[in-house]
Structures are given as C-alpha cells and as structure tokens.
C-alpha cells in the first residue's frame, strides 16, 4: 500500500472528478500495473493507494480470485464504500483484448462479492481515460 501525500477534502462525485483524481495520482503510464483507490461513503478519497504489479496478461481464475479477494479485504479494512480500478501500462490509449477481458472479469468478480466499483480507468502514454463497461463488455461478450 502507498499513502496519498495530501488528504483529499472534496468528494469525488462526477466522472470528471474521478478522472482528475486518478490523473493527479497516476499520470502518464510507464509500467504495467493495476491501481486500487478507495472512496468512503461520502465519496471522499481514502488515503491509500494499492498497486498490483504481478498479474498475468490474461486473467486466470486463481489470479482473478486473488485480486478480487484482496480488493474485498481492503474495502473491509478501510471501511470503503467503493473502489476505483486503474489499469496502467505504457503504449497507446486503445485498450487491448486482454485488458478488456481483465476489466470485465474483475468487474464481475467484484459484483459477485457485492463490492461497488466506482469506475475503471486506463492509464497509458496518452494519459488517463475512462474505461467504460460498454467498451470492455462489448468485446468480452
């Protein structure tokens, strides 16, 4: 886990505010990892970031369960109301089939655990953007 340097004092309510928050923390991508960020019941960012670097290119059931379990544990420990998932990796801003598969699978795994995913984003060399359900479910289906 990584502590956020300055506490966030304003709620993160809109999609634009989510994008601004994640951009301020992750910025331009330079390595492949998944960032977990947490919000409380008042939509305030909790002062914890959790990067996950070691996950396979394509989701496997054991690894998916391990990551979803870690998210559930962090949500419980922090008493978080929701999580923001940010997929960081160098390269273009276009998602890959494997990224779409990961986003869909992890989103479903969180839903099964009754965890609220506030948003999924993709951080690339082109910056941070929303990674919407329509994009990853259309291809994963």
matplotlib code that plots the C-alpha trace (Angstrom):
import matplotlib.pyplot as plt

x = [0.0, 1.0, -0.2, -1.6, 0.6, -2.2, -5.7, -8.5, -11.0, -13.6, -16.0, -15.3, -18.8, -18.7, -16.9, -14.8, -13.7, -12.8, -10.7, -9.0, -8.3, -6.7, -4.8, -3.3, -2.2, -1.1, -0.4, 1.2, 1.8, 5.3, 4.8, 2.1, 0.1, -3.3, -4.0, -6.7, -8.1, -10.8, -13.7, -15.7, -19.5, -19.2, -17.2, -14.0, -10.8, -9.3, -5.5, -4.4, -3.2, -2.6, -0.6, -0.7, 2.1, 2.2, -0.8, -0.8, -1.5, -4.8, -6.9, -6.8, -9.3, -6.9, -5.3, -8.7, -9.9, -6.7, -7.1, -10.8, -10.2, -7.5, -9.9, -12.6, -10.1, -9.0, -12.6, -13.4, -10.2, -10.6, -14.4, -14.5, -17.8, -16.3, -13.1, -11.6, -9.6, -7.0, -5.1, -1.7, 0.6, 2.8, 1.5, -1.4, -4.7, -6.6, -7.4, -6.2, -8.4, -6.6, -7.3, -10.9, -11.1, -9.4, -11.7, -14.9, -13.8, -12.6, -15.8, -17.9, -15.8, -16.3, -20.0, -20.3, -18.7, -21.1, -18.3, -19.0, -16.6, -17.0, -15.1, -12.4, -9.8, -7.0, -3.7, -1.4, 1.4, -1.5, -2.8, -5.7, -9.2, -12.4, -12.5, -16.3, -18.4, -19.6, -16.0, -15.0, -18.3, -18.9, -15.7, -15.7, -19.2]
y = [0.0, 3.6, 6.6, 9.5, 12.5, 15.0, 14.2, 14.7, 17.1, 17.3, 14.5, 12.8, 12.6, 13.1, 11.1, 14.1, 14.4, 10.7, 11.3, 14.4, 12.5, 9.5, 11.6, 13.6, 10.3, 8.1, 10.5, 9.2, 5.4, 3.9, 0.4, -2.4, -2.5, -2.2, 0.6, 0.3, 3.6, 3.7, 6.1, 6.3, 6.6, 10.3, 9.9, 11.1, 9.5, 7.4, 8.0, 4.6, 3.5, -0.1, -1.1, -4.7, -5.5, -9.3, -10.4, -12.5, -11.0, -12.9, -13.4, -16.8, -17.9, -18.2, -14.8, -13.2, -14.6, -13.5, -9.9, -9.7, -11.1, -8.5, -5.8, -7.2, -7.3, -3.7, -2.5, -4.2, -3.0, 0.6, 0.6, 1.8, 2.2, 1.8, 1.2, 2.8, 0.4, 1.9, -0.2, 1.4, 0.4, 2.0, 2.2, 3.8, 4.8, 2.0, -1.0, -4.4, -7.6, -8.8, -5.5, -5.7, -9.2, -8.3, -5.3, -7.4, -10.3, -8.2, -6.1, -9.2, -10.7, -7.5, -7.5, -11.1, -10.0, -7.1, -4.6, -1.3, -0.4, 3.4, 3.4, 1.7, 3.8, 3.1, 5.0, 5.0, 7.1, 9.2, 10.0, 8.7, 8.0, 6.3, 2.5, 2.2, -1.0, -0.6, -0.9, -4.0, -5.9, -5.5, -7.2, -9.7, -10.9]
z = [0.0, -0.6, 1.3, -0.6, 0.2, 0.9, 2.2, -0.3, 1.2, -1.6, -2.5, -5.8, -7.3, -11.1, -13.7, -14.5, -10.8, -10.9, -14.0, -12.4, -9.2, -10.9, -13.4, -10.4, -8.8, -11.7, -14.5, -17.6, -17.5, -17.5, -16.2, -16.2, -13.0, -11.6, -9.1, -6.4, -5.0, -2.4, -1.6, 1.6, 1.9, 1.4, -1.8, -0.2, -1.3, 1.4, 1.9, 0.5, -3.0, -3.7, -6.8, -8.1, -10.5, -10.7, -12.7, -15.9, -19.3, -19.5, -16.4, -14.8, -12.3, -9.4, -10.0, -10.6, -7.2, -5.5, -6.7, -6.1, -2.6, -1.9, -3.0, -0.7, 2.2, 1.6, 1.3, 4.7, 6.4, 5.2, 5.6, 2.0, 0.1, -3.4, -5.3, -8.4, -10.7, -12.9, -15.4, -16.1, -18.9, -21.5, -25.0, -26.8, -25.3, -27.0, -24.8, -25.8, -25.8, -22.7, -20.9, -21.8, -20.6, -17.3, -16.8, -17.5, -15.3, -12.4, -12.6, -12.4, -9.6, -7.6, -8.3, -7.1, -3.8, -3.6, -4.0, -5.7, -8.5, -8.9, -12.1, -14.2, -16.0, -18.4, -17.9, -21.0, -22.5, -23.9, -20.4, -18.3, -19.7, -18.6, -19.4, -19.7, -19.4, -23.0, -24.2, -22.3, -22.1, -25.9, -26.7, -23.8, -24.7]

ax = plt.figure().add_subplot(projection="3d")
ax.plot(x, y, z, "-o")
ax.set_aspect("equal")
plt.show()
